[in-house]
Amino acid sequence: TLALETSMRLGELLQLTWHKIDIDKGLVELPRTKNGHGRIVPLTQKAIETLQQIEREGAEVFPVKSDTLKQSWRRLVKRAGICDLRSHDLRHEAISRLLEMGLTIPEAASVSGHRTASMLARYAHPDPVKVRAKMLK
């Protein structure tokens, strides 16, 4: 849920600590990310509700190792009978949703952490039905 609601990378989610989350302001601070730059990620109401449901057992939001999560993900996908679904696909979906919400390219990039519009475009997969609906307005 948080991956879809924030467009955060798996590594960013696994490095989340409670003291970097401001529920009142609806923001998460990521001091350093894959591209070497930090960013502030705004939280949707659903993301806030999800975070509030997580028990706090230490500083980390998700006290699990990356390899453990990846192995669990593969098992879950297999058990669900889904072919070819990677956890990173959630990031693609999240970014597409940001753009479908009407965020501008710079706004969506500020949430996702992409430094250029061309990199962001690689992640955007607009729903043709929604695009058509907008065209008919």
C-alpha positions as CSV (number, residue, x, y, z in Angstrom):
1,T,0.0,0.0,0.0
2,L,2.8,2.5,0.9
3,A,4.6,1.7,-2.3
4,L,1.5,2.5,-4.4
5,E,0.6,5.6,-2.3
6,T,4.1,7.1,-2.2
7,S,6.0,5.9,-5.3
8,M,8.9,5.2,-3.0
9,R,11.5,2.6,-4.0
10,L,11.7,-0.6,-2.1
11,G,15.0,0.4,-0.5
12,E,13.5,3.7,0.5
13,L,10.6,2.0,2.2
14,L,12.9,-0.4,4.0
15,Q,15.1,2.5,5.3
16,L,12.1,4.5,6.6
17,T,12.4,5.4,10.3
18,W,9.6,6.8,12.4
19,H,11.4,10.0,13.3
20,K,11.5,11.0,9.6
21,I,7.7,10.8,9.3
22,D,5.5,13.7,10.2
23,I,2.0,12.4,10.3
24,D,0.5,15.8,11.2
25,K,2.0,17.5,8.1
26,G,1.6,14.4,6.0
27,L,5.2,14.3,4.9
28,V,8.1,11.8,4.9
29,E,11.7,13.0,4.7
30,L,14.1,10.8,2.7
31,P,17.5,12.3,3.5
32,R,19.4,10.3,0.9
33,T,18.0,8.2,-2.0
34,K,19.3,6.1,-4.9
35,N,20.2,9.2,-6.9
36,G,22.1,10.7,-4.1
37,H,19.6,13.5,-3.4
38,G,17.1,13.7,-0.5
39,R,13.5,14.6,-1.0
40,I,10.3,15.2,0.9
41,V,7.4,12.8,0.0
42,P,3.9,13.9,0.6
43,L,1.6,11.3,2.1
44,T,-1.9,10.5,0.9
45,Q,-4.6,10.0,3.5
46,K,-4.5,6.2,2.7
47,A,-0.7,6.3,3.3
48,I,-1.2,8.0,6.7
49,E,-3.8,5.5,7.7
50,T,-1.6,2.6,6.7
51,L,1.3,4.0,8.7
52,Q,-0.9,4.5,11.7
53,Q,-1.9,0.8,11.6
54,I,1.8,-0.3,11.9
55,E,3.0,-1.2,15.4
56,R,6.1,0.7,16.4
57,E,8.7,-1.7,17.5
58,G,11.9,0.4,17.3
59,A,13.1,3.1,15.0
60,E,12.5,1.3,11.7
61,V,9.1,1.3,10.2
62,F,9.8,-2.1,8.5
63,P,12.4,-4.0,10.5
64,V,13.1,-6.6,7.8
65,K,16.0,-7.2,5.5
66,S,15.7,-6.6,1.8
67,D,16.5,-10.2,0.8
68,T,13.9,-11.5,3.2
69,L,11.3,-9.2,1.7
70,K,12.2,-10.1,-1.8
71,Q,11.9,-13.8,-1.1
72,S,8.6,-13.3,0.6
73,W,7.4,-11.2,-2.4
74,R,8.3,-14.0,-4.9
75,R,6.5,-16.6,-2.8
76,L,3.4,-14.4,-2.5
77,V,3.3,-13.6,-6.2
78,K,3.7,-17.3,-7.0
79,R,1.0,-18.3,-4.5
80,A,-1.4,-15.7,-6.0
81,G,-0.8,-17.2,-9.5
82,I,0.5,-13.9,-10.8
83,C,3.2,-14.1,-13.5
84,D,5.9,-11.5,-13.9
85,L,5.1,-9.0,-11.1
86,R,8.1,-7.3,-9.5
87,S,7.9,-5.1,-6.4
88,H,9.3,-2.3,-8.6
89,D,6.2,-2.5,-10.8
90,L,4.4,-0.9,-7.9
91,R,6.6,2.2,-8.4
92,H,5.6,2.3,-12.1
93,E,1.9,2.1,-11.1
94,A,2.3,4.7,-8.4
95,I,3.9,7.2,-10.8
96,S,1.2,6.6,-13.4
97,R,-1.4,7.3,-10.7
98,L,0.3,10.6,-9.8
99,L,0.0,11.8,-13.3
100,E,-3.5,10.5,-13.7
101,M,-4.4,12.6,-10.5
102,G,-3.4,15.6,-12.6
103,L,0.0,16.3,-11.0
104,T,2.3,18.2,-13.4
105,I,5.6,16.5,-14.5
106,P,7.6,18.6,-12.0
107,E,5.2,17.8,-9.2
108,A,5.2,14.1,-9.9
109,A,9.0,14.1,-10.2
110,S,9.3,15.8,-6.9
111,V,7.3,13.0,-5.3
112,S,9.1,10.2,-7.1
113,G,12.6,11.7,-6.9
114,H,13.3,11.6,-10.7
115,R,15.7,14.3,-11.7
116,T,14.6,14.6,-15.3
117,A,11.2,14.5,-17.2
118,S,12.7,11.9,-19.5
119,M,13.4,9.5,-16.6
120,L,10.0,10.1,-15.1
121,A,8.4,9.3,-18.5
122,R,9.9,5.8,-18.5
123,Y,7.8,5.1,-15.4
124,A,4.5,6.6,-16.6
125,H,2.0,4.2,-18.1
126,P,-1.2,6.1,-18.6
127,D,-4.5,4.2,-18.7
128,P,-5.8,4.6,-22.3
129,V,-9.4,4.5,-21.0
130,K,-8.7,7.4,-18.6
131,V,-6.8,9.3,-21.4
132,R,-9.8,8.9,-23.7
133,A,-12.2,10.2,-21.0
134,K,-10.0,13.3,-20.6
135,M,-10.0,13.8,-24.4
136,L,-13.8,13.7,-24.5
137,K,-14.2,16.5,-22.0
